[in-house]
Amino acid sequence: MTSRRTSRVLTALLGLVLSALIAVEPVLAGVAQSAVWDQRHDALLARAARPSLLPVSPARAASLEDILAASPGRVCASRRPASSERTLIIVQDVHMNAEAQENIRLTIDKLASTGRVAFVALEGASGDIDLSIREKGVSPAILRHAADYLLRTGRISGAVHALMTGASRVRAHGVELPALYDANVRAAAQGRALLPDAERRLTRLRERLTRHERDTFNPDLKAFVDAARNAKTGAGVTPALAALLLDRAPGANAPQLRRYREAAQLESGFDASRLESERARLMEKLLPALSDADRADLLKRAMAFRAGQTSQADLFHEVVRLGRAHGFATDSYPALEAHLRYLDLADGLDVTLLAAEARAVEESVVFALTRTEEERRSIEAGRWLDTAGKLARFALTRDEWTRTDAARAPVPAMLADDAPALA
């Protein structure tokens, strides 16, 4: 009796977990911006003082995986040095991103509420963070309302919000070096003060260059340059840009670009209701057919995915394997098969390589379409303007800094008369 009841509970639990994990998740939605996340990840590895750091007593760290698995984020990597005296949790940050800050708030609030966090170290500040408001008898509702406003308007981070409003009294400390931090603050403030004028100058230069391109570009070059600019709706590679580049250069050696385009096409055709219907139908048939050992193993795999130790594609492949082993033909579930293909494609994407391939293909197409020296000079001026605009907005990626000495790039001759302050 107990065994049958355990089996029913395990089946119900597994069905609940898989229904939450096996769902339409648009993995590519952030690829256009994911270069930012990728660079932040590299920065965290190179300079551990920069992100939020939560040292935890080792004696109480046994269930940290469970705590993190229940948080809104995912564990990207885990290392356990034998000589470690404390557990250090690095929370990857993205400034001024409301969704990221809310997820950070929820994660730190959950960790801090356990009583296991010694302190939280924050980038963007130095010295002890003043959280004395917690001791001044302010109504929790009023404090939460004020913290919500400050978070919504970007005046505090998600981490500070969690510490201001949580029941725990965890300390927070800024890890920046005061002299460097103050210098960066002054530079950022000065840059922000100059930004409106710089943006106006860059806009005038872009308008001038556009008129020059209209007068000098051959029709094929003009059409491609305009289409590429329209496809660049933000940072990184967009599906529209990938499609344009591969349409113009079908023989290009760009496996990442092709992978991205196929994944984007699959994503655009997602039918969430159909996928959920097929998932529910497969689970309804599969779970009762599994042995208790298979159910337990599948549940373990599902929790490993939730803890960031495996991918959703790996979990999907295991479900499909079990389905085939029990005689359930996967061609009866076309939406699930398409989603599995999508996950495999997304898992194999490398944002850095994708950006490099897109840049190389675009440059090769422009080179092939350029016929005169005047066109070449205009193309170089356009690249300079793109770089100057990103530099003014503090938006240059690491790769762009590596490829271009943006700080000392000379103003193109055709723009020099109108851009002395930008040189």
DRENFIBA-232109 format. One line per 4 residues: number of its first residue (from 1); their letters; for each residue z, y, x of N, C-alpha, C. Coordinates in pm, whole numbers. Atoms other than C-alpha are relative to their C-alpha. Last residue first. Example, Ala and Ser with C-alpha at 12.3 -4.5 7.8 and 13.67 -1.06 7.14 Angstrom:
2
2) SA) -6,-119,-82,714,-106,1367,73,109,-77 ~ 0,-119,89,780,-450,1230,0,120,90
This chain:
423
423) ALAP) 41,61,-126,-3261,6369,3775,119,-56,75 ~ -16,145,9,-3140,6428,3420,-34,-70,129 ~ -141,33,9,-3075,6801,3453,25,-150,-4 ~ -71,-23,-125,-3426,6864,3583,145,-42,-5
419) ADDA) -120,83,-16,-3589,6686,3287,76,29,128 ~ -88,-9,117,-3862,6905,3134,133,-73,21 ~ -15,-140,42,-4063,6983,3449,101,15,-113 ~ -93,-75,-86,-3999,6634,3589,24,142,-48
415) LMAP) -113,-46,81,-4157,6442,3302,89,99,74 ~ 52,-56,125,-4507,6380,3444,111,51,-91 ~ 60,-131,-19,-4357,6343,3792,-46,62,-132 ~ 145,8,-19,-4131,6057,3689,-63,139,3
411) VPAR) 70,-33,124,-3763,6148,3731,-150,-11,26 ~ 62,-132,11,-3623,5971,4036,-69,20,-134 ~ 142,15,30,-3392,5671,3992,-63,137,-17 ~ 79,-86,-87,-3062,5759,4161,-150,-13,-26
407) AADT) -69,-125,-27,-2804,5630,3909,-84,96,85 ~ 16,-98,107,-3044,5372,3774,63,136,33 ~ -105,-91,-46,-3080,5180,4097,-2,118,-94 ~ 36,-140,-13,-3284,4931,3899,119,81,50
403) RTWE) 143,-19,-21,-3290,4552,3903,-37,144,31 ~ 44,75,-118,-2918,4498,3954,-146,30,32 ~ -53,-67,-119,-2816,4771,3712,-50,-67,127 ~ 75,-126,-14,-3050,4625,3453,51,82,118
399) DRTL) 131,33,-55,-2902,4278,3509,-83,127,22 ~ -16,30,-142,-2550,4413,3461,-135,-28,65 ~ -56,132,-28,-2651,4566,3131,12,-20,151 ~ 75,83,-94,-2698,4938,3085,69,-134,19
395) AFRA) 49,124,60,-2536,5072,2767,-82,-85,95 ~ -81,103,-66,-2316,5357,2892,-41,-139,-49 ~ -86,59,103,-2496,5581,2637,91,-109,57 ~ -73,-107,69,-2648,5812,2900,99,-57,-101
391) LKGA) -98,-54,-92,-2741,5511,3115,84,107,-68 ~ -110,96,-7,-2909,5343,2821,111,50,93 ~ -68,1,129,-3120,5652,2757,118,-95,0 ~ -80,-122,10,-3201,5694,3126,76,4,-131
387) TDLW) -116,13,-88,-3315,5331,3150,92,120,-12 ~ -85,105,56,-3546,5360,2849,129,-14,81 ~ -68,-56,117,-3676,5693,2978,92,-104,-65 ~ -104,-92,-48,-3752,5543,3320,79,57,-118
383) RGAE) -111,82,-49,-3933,5255,3155,115,87,50 ~ -69,58,116,-4144,5499,2958,117,-86,41 ~ -81,-107,60,-4226,5697,3274,76,-53,-121 ~ -117,-20,-86,-4339,5375,3445,92,108,-56
379) ISRR) -86,116,19,-4569,5298,3151,128,14,83 ~ -66,-17,131,-4708,5650,3163,95,-116,-29 ~ -105,-102,-17,-4781,5615,3536,76,23,-132 ~ -110,59,-78,-4965,5287,3471,113,99,17
375) EEET) -75,89,89,-5172,5448,3195,119,-61,74 ~ -76,-87,90,-5271,5728,3430,81,-82,-99 ~ -119,-44,-71,-5371,5473,3694,87,89,-88 ~ 13,-119,-85,-5612,5317,3449,131,32,69
371) RTLA) 130,-11,-65,-5672,4981,3279,-10,116,99 ~ 10,-129,-67,-5335,4854,3154,-130,7,81 ~ 65,-97,90,-5372,4563,2910,-21,136,65 ~ 134,47,35,-5304,4286,3162,-76,102,-84
367) FVVS) 85,-5,-120,-5011,4477,3311,-144,-40,-33 ~ 31,-141,-26,-4864,4536,2966,-92,12,120 ~ 94,-43,104,-4890,4165,2886,-41,145,24 ~ 130,62,-29,-4731,4069,3219,-105,42,-103
363) EEVA) 62,-70,-113,-4450,4322,3172,-137,-59,32 ~ 41,-134,44,-4372,4185,2825,-71,75,114 ~ 118,14,86,-4375,3828,2953,-50,137,-45 ~ 114,40,-81,-4141,3912,3242,-127,-12,-83
359) RAEA) 41,-113,-83,-3898,4107,3023,-126,-35,80 ~ 59,-101,88,-3886,3832,2763,-51,118,80 ~ 132,46,42,-3832,3568,3031,-68,103,-88 ~ 89,-6,-116,-3548,3765,3191,-141,-44,-37
355) ALLT) 34,-141,-25,-3381,3826,2854,-98,13,116 ~ 82,-47,111,-3397,3455,2768,-44,144,22 ~ 136,47,-22,-3268,3358,3111,-95,47,-109 ~ 50,-67,-120,-2962,3578,3065,-144,-41,30
351) VDLG) 34,-138,32,-2907,3464,2708,-60,73,120 ~ -69,-73,-106,-2921,3094,2793,-44,147,-13 ~ 40,-137,-34,-3014,2897,2484,88,57,110 ~ 73,-6,-126,-2973,2520,2485,-43,139,41
347) DALD) -87,45,-109,-2700,2510,2221,-68,15,137 ~ -95,-107,-31,-2919,2720,1990,91,-38,116 ~ 72,-112,-63,-3202,2468,2005,96,109,43 ~ 43,45,-133,-2971,2174,1939,-72,112,74
343) LYRL) -118,-1,-87,-2807,2364,1653,-35,-45,141 ~ -37,-140,-27,-3145,2437,1494,118,8,97 ~ 99,-49,-96,-3253,2074,1521,33,143,41 ~ -33,64,-128,-2928,1975,1351,-98,43,108
339) HAEL) -116,-72,-55,-2991,2231,1078,41,-60,133 ~ 48,-129,-51,-3340,2092,1018,115,77,64 ~ 79,26,-120,-3196,1740,989,-50,130,62 ~ -93,35,-108,-2928,1860,748,-76,-26,130
335) APYS) -69,-125,-37,-3188,2035,532,99,-26,113 ~ 84,-86,-86,-3409,1724,538,69,129,43 ~ -79,-123,-11,-3136,1487,408,-75,99,89 ~ -39,-36,137,-3323,1181,283,79,129,-3
331) DTAF) 112,-74,58,-3494,1169,622,25,31,-148 ~ -16,-145,-11,-3147,1087,756,-118,77,-57 ~ 115,-59,-68,-3166,732,623,11,151,2 ~ 38,-120,74,-2817,607,532,-112,71,76
327) GHAR) 116,16,85,-2789,249,656,-41,119,-82 ~ -40,56,130,-2436,247,790,-114,1,-100 ~ -62,131,-25,-2543,290,1153,41,-68,-130 ~ 106,98,-26,-2777,568,1042,57,-139,19
323) GLRV) 77,17,122,-2490,761,886,-109,-104,18 ~ -78,86,89,-2267,702,1187,-77,-27,-130 ~ -2,135,-58,-2533,840,1416,74,-97,-90 ~ 132,60,23,-2590,1140,1186,-3,-143,53
319) VEHF) 8,27,144,-2217,1220,1183,-132,-70,-33 ~ -87,114,26,-2207,1185,1563,-2,-37,-148 ~ 66,121,-49,-2510,1410,1604,86,-123,-28 ~ 107,35,93,-2348,1675,1383,-68,-130,43
315) LDAQ) -66,53,118,-2034,1677,1599,-104,-46,-103 ~ -57,130,-36,-2241,1716,1914,66,-66,-120 ~ 111,94,-7,-2443,1996,1749,50,-140,36 ~ 27,43,137,-2121,2172,1652,-116,-100,-1
311) STQG) 82,-91,80,-2033,2180,2020,-18,-54,-142 ~ 132,58,22,-1746,2021,2210,-77,93,-93 ~ 21,101,-103,-1411,2130,2356,-134,-71,-14 ~ 94,-47,-100,-1396,2457,2163,-32,-100,109
307) ARFA) -73,-49,-117,-1077,2372,1975,-93,44,113 ~ -74,-119,43,-1266,2344,1646,76,62,117 ~ 95,-110,20,-1511,2108,1813,74,128,-36 ~ 43,-39,-135,-1224,1893,1939,-103,112,-8
303) MARK) -103,-89,-53,-1080,1898,1586,-34,44,142 ~ 5,-126,76,-1405,1756,1450,101,100,53 ~ 116,-76,-48,-1420,1495,1726,-11,135,-72 ~ -31,-47,-135,-1067,1380,1646,-114,84,56
299) LLDA) -93,-111,17,-1158,1361,1277,39,58,135 ~ 79,-113,46,-1459,1149,1367,88,123,-21 ~ 81,-50,-112,-1243,915,1575,-80,123,-41 ~ -91,-66,-93,-986,881,1296,-76,59,118
295) RDAD) -46,-125,61,-1258,810,1045,90,77,96 ~ 111,-96,-4,-1422,555,1273,42,134,-58 ~ 18,-39,-141,-1088,379,1331,-113,102,13 ~ -105,-97,-33,-1012,379,958,-15,51,143
291) SLAP) -130,63,-25,-1346,209,903,102,109,30 ~ -52,2,-136,-1628,411,757,130,-78,8 ~ 56,113,-73,-1804,325,431,56,-14,141 ~ -60,126,47,-1578,549,221,-51,-122,78
287) LLKE) -143,12,-31,-1671,844,445,62,-129,-54 ~ -34,48,-134,-2048,790,440,149,-27,16 ~ 43,137,-25,-2146,808,74,57,-55,130 ~ -46,82,112,-1951,1116,-32,-36,-147,21
283) MLRA) -141,29,-22,-2006,1266,313,55,-90,-110 ~ -14,91,-112,-2383,1237,275,146,-39,22 ~ 56,129,40,-2385,1391,-73,16,-104,111 ~ -95,62,92,-2151,1674,30,-48,-140,-41
279) RESE) -120,37,-75,-2367,1754,332,99,-74,-90 ~ 30,119,-80,-2684,1741,124,122,-46,79 ~ 21,112,92,-2540,1981,-135,-28,-129,77 ~ -132,41,47,-2404,2212,136,-12,-119,-94
275) LRSA) -70,64,-111,-2744,2223,302,136,-50,-43 ~ 59,131,-19,-2913,2293,-30,69,-76,113 ~ -42,85,111,-2672,2575,-113,-58,-142,15 ~ -141,39,-12,-2710,2731,230,42,-96,-110
271) DFGS) -41,0,140,-3089,2735,225,142,-54,-3 ~ -118,71,47,-3186,2828,580,20,16,-151 ~ 30,85,115,-3544,2942,634,119,-76,-55 ~ 49,-84,109,-3464,3242,858,-29,-82,-125
267) ELQA) -111,-75,58,-3251,3015,1076,-46,83,-119 ~ -83,91,79,-3537,2772,1132,112,75,-70 ~ 80,39,116,-3768,3054,1240,78,-95,-90 ~ 0,-113,93,-3498,3195,1467,-79,-32,-125
263) AERY) -132,-6,64,-3447,2854,1628,7,112,-102 ~ -10,111,94,-3820,2822,1691,134,1,-73 ~ 87,-27,114,-3838,3171,1843,10,-113,-104 ~ -60,-104,84,-3533,3111,2062,-86,26,-123
259) RRLQ) -117,60,66,-3667,2783,2200,62,100,-99 ~ 53,90,102,-4001,2950,2275,113,-66,-79 ~ 58,-84,104,-3830,3237,2456,-55,-86,-114 ~ -111,-58,75,-3615,2994,2652,-51,84,-117
255) PANA) -63,100,88,-3919,2790,2753,115,55,-82 ~ -120,-62,55,-4113,3095,2881,71,-97,-94 ~ -105,95,-39,-4405,2996,3104,134,59,-42 ~ -106,-46,-91,-4658,3207,2915,100,-112,27
251) GPAR) -11,92,-113,-4959,3032,2762,111,34,97 ~ -33,136,44,-4927,3194,2419,16,-99,115 ~ 8,79,-123,-4909,3545,2570,34,-145,-30 ~ 90,-66,-94,-4979,3787,2286,-18,-78,128
247) DLLL) 133,-12,63,-4834,3562,2015,-101,62,96 ~ 64,131,-8,-4551,3467,2249,-135,-2,-71 ~ 33,33,-138,-4458,3831,2305,-73,-134,10 ~ 107,-87,-49,-4479,3929,1938,-43,-42,141
243) AALA) 124,40,66,-4273,3631,1820,-118,82,52 ~ 38,131,-52,-4000,3696,2077,-133,-45,-61 ~ 53,-19,-135,-3993,4066,1985,-47,-132,58 ~ 129,-68,12,-3958,3992,1613,-64,20,137
239) PTVG) 103,96,42,-3684,3736,1680,-138,64,-8 ~ -1,24,143,-3490,4002,1873,-105,-105,-36 ~ 127,49,54,-3415,4001,2245,15,-26,-149 ~ 37,140,-9,-3128,4210,2377,-133,-31,-66
235) AGTK) -5,57,-134,-2987,4542,2264,-46,-145,-4 ~ -133,-10,-59,-3107,4682,1934,-4,-54,140 ~ -88,-70,92,-3410,4711,1706,141,17,55 ~ -127,-12,-72,-3659,4625,1978,96,83,-85
231) ANRA) -70,128,6,-3944,4505,1755,136,6,69 ~ -49,22,136,-4062,4860,1688,80,-128,-12 ~ -109,-95,25,-4083,4925,2062,57,-20,-140 ~ -118,43,-76,-4285,4607,2116,118,93,-24
227) ADVF) -56,117,66,-4527,4697,1835,126,-48,72 ~ -64,-42,125,-4582,5047,1974,67,-118,-69 ~ -120,-78,-35,-4646,4914,2325,73,44,-127 ~ -104,90,-48,-4885,4648,2192,129,75,30
223) AKLD) -46,85,110,-5091,4886,1979,114,-91,45 ~ -80,-81,93,-5111,5147,2255,56,-87,-112 ~ -128,-30,-64,-5226,4890,2510,90,77,-94 ~ -75,125,-10,-5499,4758,2281,138,22,60
219) PNFT) -51,47,130,-5617,5107,2181,83,-127,9 ~ 108,65,73,-5645,5244,2539,57,-64,-126 ~ 0,146,10,-5358,5470,2632,-126,-50,-70 ~ 48,71,-119,-5429,5829,2743,-9,-151,-14
215) DREH) 121,-58,-58,-5403,6069,2447,-60,-87,111 ~ 103,-5,103,-5159,5871,2237,-133,50,56 ~ 51,136,19,-4959,5791,2547,-113,-2,-103 ~ 82,33,-117,-4929,6162,2629,-60,-140,-13
211) RTLR) 126,-75,14,-4810,6239,2276,-94,-33,116 ~ 75,62,110,-4551,5961,2304,-134,71,-21 ~ 65,119,-53,-4444,6094,2645,-84,-69,-108 ~ 108,-43,-90,-4375,6438,2499,-77,-121,53
207) ERLR) 106,-55,84,-4180,6290,2209,-119,44,86 ~ 67,111,67,-3980,6075,2449,-115,50,-87 ~ 82,68,-99,-3906,6377,2667,-76,-117,-63 ~ 117,-85,-27,-3788,6576,2366,-95,-67,100
203) TLRR) 86,4,119,-3564,6287,2260,-124,85,21 ~ 73,126,-3,-3428,6256,2614,-93,-13,-121 ~ 100,-8,-106,-3337,6623,2619,-85,-128,4 ~ 105,-94,45,-3162,6598,2281,-112,10,103
199) EADP) 79,67,103,-2975,6285,2393,-112,90,-50 ~ 87,98,-66,-2864,6458,2714,-88,-72,-101 ~ 108,-74,-65,-2736,6756,2514,-97,-96,69 ~ 90,-61,99,-2539,6528,2281,-116,76,63
195) LLAR) 93,89,68,-2413,6312,2572,-89,69,-103 ~ 138,-30,-38,-2263,6582,2793,-102,-77,-82 ~ 25,-142,27,-1922,6580,2625,-145,37,29 ~ 12,-16,145,-1927,6199,2614,-29,145,-36
191) GQAA) 128,54,44,-2001,6188,2987,-21,16,-149 ~ 105,-93,-43,-1714,6422,3064,-138,-48,-45 ~ -11,-121,82,-1478,6213,2855,-108,101,37 ~ 48,32,134,-1601,5888,3015,4,124,-90
187) ARVN) 145,17,-6,-1564,6033,3365,-57,-28,-139 ~ 61,-132,-19,-1216,6162,3287,-152,-10,2 ~ -17,-76,125,-1113,5825,3141,-65,138,12 ~ 97,50,97,-1259,5644,3441,8,75,-132
183) ADYL) 132,-46,-44,-1065,5864,3682,-109,-46,-97 ~ 10,-143,32,-747,5807,3482,-136,55,41 ~ 10,-13,145,-802,5430,3495,-17,147,-40 ~ 136,38,40,-874,5434,3866,-19,18,-149
179) APLE) 94,-97,-58,-555,5630,3941,-144,-31,-43 ~ -3,-135,59,-341,5433,3694,-105,95,56 ~ -62,-80,-104,-452,5082,3802,-6,146,-45 ~ 88,-83,-83,-529,4908,3472,80,69,110
175) VGHA) 18,56,-134,-298,4632,3351,-94,81,88 ~ 135,-31,-44,-152,4797,3041,-19,-40,145 ~ 9,-76,-125,165,4620,2929,-147,22,35 ~ 140,-18,-38,270,4483,2593,-6,92,121
171) RVRS) 32,-119,-79,611,4341,2505,-150,4,29 ~ 64,29,-127,654,4088,2224,-34,131,72 ~ -15,-123,-80,896,4185,1950,-53,-26,141 ~ -50,20,-136,801,3930,1686,9,133,74
167) AGTM) -146,12,3,774,4016,1317,58,-16,139 ~ -56,135,5,419,4142,1356,152,0,3 ~ -32,41,137,301,4493,1263,64,-138,-10 ~ -68,-105,78,290,4677,1594,54,-54,-132
163) LAHV) -134,-20,-56,214,4367,1804,78,107,-77 ~ -81,121,21,-79,4259,1586,143,21,48 ~ -30,10,143,-218,4615,1573,91,-119,-25 ~ -110,-94,24,-191,4640,1953,40,-3,-148
159) AGSI) -121,51,-63,-401,4325,1992,120,91,-28 ~ -56,105,84,-662,4439,1739,129,-55,57 ~ 72,127,-3,-712,4755,1940,64,-99,-96 ~ -76,106,-64,-592,5106,1859,-85,-127,-4
155) RGTR) -103,-66,-83,-772,5432,1784,94,-100,66 ~ 18,25,-142,-1091,5260,1667,104,64,90 ~ 63,-117,-62,-1097,5414,1319,-12,-13,151 ~ 129,-24,64,-1031,5083,1143,-75,115,66
151) LLYD) 94,104,-43,-757,4992,1389,-139,28,-55 ~ 25,-21,-143,-575,5325,1340,-99,-104,54 ~ 84,-120,-17,-611,5298,962,-37,21,146 ~ 133,30,52,-482,4941,953,-95,117,20
147) AAHR) 68,80,-102,-192,5041,1178,-141,-38,-44 ~ 36,-89,-111,-95,5319,936,-77,-76,108 ~ 104,-90,50,-106,5084,635,-47,92,113 ~ 124,78,9,88,4816,827,-115,90,-45
143) LIAP) 44,25,-137,357,5069,924,-133,-77,-1 ~ 54,-126,-51,379,5189,564,-54,-20,142 ~ 123,-30,74,416,4833,433,-65,128,52 ~ 111,86,-46,664,4741,705,-132,30,-70
139) SVGK) 31,105,96,878,5045,612,-116,-85,51 ~ 113,-32,87,964,5236,927,-26,-118,-93 ~ -33,19,141,1312,5164,1061,-112,38,-96 ~ -39,-127,64,1250,5316,1402,22,-11,-150
135) ERIS) -146,-7,7,1248,4993,1605,49,122,-77 ~ -51,120,66,884,4897,1555,150,6,-23 ~ 7,-23,144,778,5253,1635,58,-119,-78 ~ -134,-31,51,903,5178,1986,1,28,-150
131) LDID) -4,62,133,570,5011,2065,135,27,-67 ~ -109,-48,84,492,5229,2366,-12,-60,-140 ~ 55,-55,124,266,5023,2590,116,36,-91 ~ -49,57,125,424,4977,2933,-65,70,-120
127) GSAG) -142,-14,29,208,5083,3227,38,-63,-133 ~ -83,34,-116,-166,5128,3237,145,23,-37 ~ -127,-73,-3,-422,5123,2958,74,-41,126 ~ 15,-131,61,-781,5014,2888,129,80,-4
123) ELAV) 87,-89,-75,-711,4648,2950,-5,135,-71 ~ 117,-61,63,-412,4487,2788,-82,81,100 ~ 54,-98,-94,-143,4246,2903,-133,50,-54 ~ 144,-15,14,53,4070,2629,-45,109,96
119) FAVR) 49,-137,13,404,3947,2704,-151,-4,-18 ~ -87,-83,-81,620,3635,2712,-39,147,-8 ~ 74,-94,-84,449,3458,2425,98,90,74 ~ 30,59,-130,630,3151,2293,-68,97,96
115) GTSA) -110,-27,-92,805,3304,1993,-24,-50,139 ~ -62,126,-42,557,3133,1762,124,23,86 ~ -97,42,101,477,3463,1586,70,-130,36 ~ -126,-73,-19,313,3595,1903,107,-48,-97
111) LKDI) -65,42,-124,46,3325,1894,136,66,17 ~ -42,140,16,-40,3382,1527,74,-49,126 ~ -109,3,97,-45,3762,1565,53,-143,-15 ~ -121,-40,-71,-252,3726,1880,119,2,-93
107) TLRI) -36,99,-102,-517,3524,1697,130,37,70 ~ -51,120,64,-523,3741,1383,47,-103,103 ~ -127,-31,67,-555,4065,1581,61,-127,-60 ~ -100,-10,-107,-824,3919,1808,137,27,-61
103) NEQA) -27,137,-44,-1021,3814,1499,104,-3,112 ~ -78,65,105,-987,4165,1355,33,-144,39 ~ -138,-50,-5,-1095,4319,1684,87,-65,-106 ~ -67,55,-118,-1404,4097,1701,145,44,5
99) EANM) -24,142,24,-1504,4180,1344,74,-62,117 ~ -106,19,99,-1458,4555,1396,32,-148,-21 ~ 63,97,88,-1653,4577,1721,106,-44,-99 ~ 65,-68,113,-1546,4897,1894,-80,-96,-87
95) HVDQ) -51,-126,51,-1466,4712,2217,-82,50,-118 ~ 118,-85,16,-1553,4347,2265,47,128,-67 ~ -4,-121,83,-1273,4133,2402,-137,63,-10 ~ 118,-80,-30,-1242,3778,2532,-12,114,-99
91) VIIL) 69,-29,126,-888,3654,2489,-116,94,30 ~ 87,-117,-14,-762,3497,2810,-78,17,-130 ~ 106,2,100,-467,3263,2757,-79,130,12 ~ 59,-132,12,-251,3208,3065,-118,-11,-96
87) TRES) 133,8,59,-20,2908,3053,-51,141,-22 ~ 16,-55,133,272,2929,3291,-142,-23,-48 ~ -132,-13,58,401,2750,3597,-5,57,-141 ~ -24,-112,90,62,2623,3708,143,-1,-55
83) SAPR) -108,-83,-52,64,2389,4007,39,114,-93 ~ -124,79,-8,-135,2114,3836,118,87,42 ~ -39,26,-138,-407,2360,3735,137,-70,5 ~ -144,29,-13,-500,2317,3367,36,-32,145
79) RSAC) -31,50,-134,-835,2469,3279,151,-17,12 ~ -141,32,-19,-982,2523,2933,19,-58,138 ~ -24,79,-121,-1311,2683,2832,150,-21,14 ~ 125,15,-76,-1470,2846,2528,18,-87,123
75) VRGP) -33,14,-141,-1181,2799,2283,-130,-27,76 ~ 19,132,-56,-1303,2923,1947,37,2,147 ~ 95,14,-110,-1199,3217,1734,-16,-144,42 ~ 138,-27,41,-1043,3259,1389,-103,-26,110
71) SAAL) 32,-142,-9,-718,3082,1488,-146,23,-38 ~ -16,-60,132,-618,2735,1366,-34,149,-2 ~ 98,62,89,-760,2567,1676,8,60,-140 ~ 130,-65,-19,-566,2816,1886,-106,-57,-92
67) IDEL) -13,-140,42,-234,2700,1744,-135,70,11 ~ -5,-2,146,-332,2335,1769,7,143,-52 ~ 133,34,50,-440,2377,2130,-4,4,-152 ~ 83,-120,-1,-113,2558,2203,-139,-29,-54
63) SAAR) 78,-11,122,82,2252,2090,-86,126,-4 ~ 68,124,38,216,2140,2429,-91,16,-121 ~ 145,-19,14,284,2492,2556,-74,-121,-54 ~ 29,-7,142,660,2498,2498,-151,2,-28
59) APSV) -79,99,72,779,2382,2839,-35,-3,-149 ~ 63,132,-5,496,2570,3001,75,-105,-81 ~ -87,94,-70,629,2911,2884,-60,-140,-3 ~ -82,78,91,338,3125,2772,82,-100,81
55) PLLS) -70,108,-70,157,3406,2954,97,-71,-95 ~ -122,39,68,-72,3599,2715,67,-114,74 ~ -54,120,-65,-345,3795,2886,134,-33,-64 ~ -135,23,47,-567,4046,2705,50,-132,56
51) PRAA) -16,30,141,-869,4108,2923,146,-7,-42 ~ 62,-90,96,-897,4304,3250,20,-38,-146 ~ -91,-104,47,-649,4149,3490,-58,80,-115 ~ -86,48,108,-849,3826,3520,95,106,-52
47) RALL) -110,-95,-9,-1124,3991,3720,97,-24,-113 ~ -7,-67,-129,-1412,3764,3811,124,86,14 ~ -17,98,-107,-1370,3515,3529,20,68,134 ~ -131,62,14,-1309,3788,3274,26,-100,112
43) ADHR) -101,-94,-49,-1605,3989,3400,139,-61,-8 ~ 6,-1,-146,-1835,3690,3359,108,91,58 ~ -50,130,-47,-1720,3649,2999,1,-5,152 ~ -145,-7,8,-1768,4023,2934,61,-131,52
39) QDWV) -47,-77,-115,-2123,3993,3063,152,11,-1 ~ 25,77,-122,-2198,3712,2821,54,74,122 ~ -103,102,-8,-2038,3900,2531,-12,-80,130 ~ -127,-70,-20,-2255,4204,2599,112,-102,15
35) ASQA) -6,-32,-142,-2562,3984,2643,130,72,32 ~ -86,92,-73,-2474,3853,2299,1,21,149 ~ -109,-72,-63,-2603,4158,2119,79,-86,97 ~ 51,-131,-41,-2948,4033,2021,108,82,69
31) VGAL) 69,13,-128,-2804,3682,2026,-51,135,48 ~ -46,-93,-102,-2549,3774,1761,-74,-6,131 ~ -20,-133,56,-2714,3628,1454,43,101,104 ~ 82,-101,-66,-2849,3338,1657,30,141,-45
27) VPEV) -36,-11,-141,-2569,3096,1569,-75,115,68 ~ 114,-58,-71,-2620,3154,1197,33,30,146 ~ -53,-107,-83,-2347,2914,1077,-115,57,79 ~ 101,-87,-60,-2461,2699,789,70,112,75
23) AILA) 49,-99,95,-2187,2446,736,-104,85,70 ~ 143,26,11,-2043,2140,903,-54,90,-110 ~ 66,-12,-130,-1704,2278,1006,-150,-19,-8 ~ -20,-133,-58,-1538,2355,673,-81,19,126
19) SLVL) 61,-97,89,-1681,2058,486,15,141,54 ~ 144,-4,-22,-1603,1844,789,-68,99,-92 ~ 29,-59,-130,-1233,1934,776,-150,14,22 ~ -34,-142,4,-1202,1870,403,-36,69,130
15) GLLA) 98,-68,84,-1387,1539,421,24,149,-5 ~ 125,-7,-76,-1172,1430,715,-108,72,-81 ~ -16,-100,-106,-854,1517,527,-129,18,78 ~ -3,-134,62,-965,1331,216,10,108,105
11) TLVR) 133,-28,53,-1064,1023,419,-6,140,-60 ~ 87,-26,-115,-740,1032,619,-141,35,-46 ~ -37,-132,-53,-535,1064,299,-91,38,116 ~ 48,-101,95,-720,772,141,30,140,51
7) STRR) 145,-5,-8,-670,557,453,-57,106,-93 ~ 35,-69,-126,-303,645,470,-149,15,14 ~ -28,-142,24,-267,546,103,-33,81,124 ~ 106,-52,87,-443,216,171,21,149,-24
3) STM) 124,-5,-76,-216,147,472,-112,60,-83 ~ -8,-114,-91,98,239,276,-129,17,77 ~ 0,-120,83,0,0,0,0,125,86
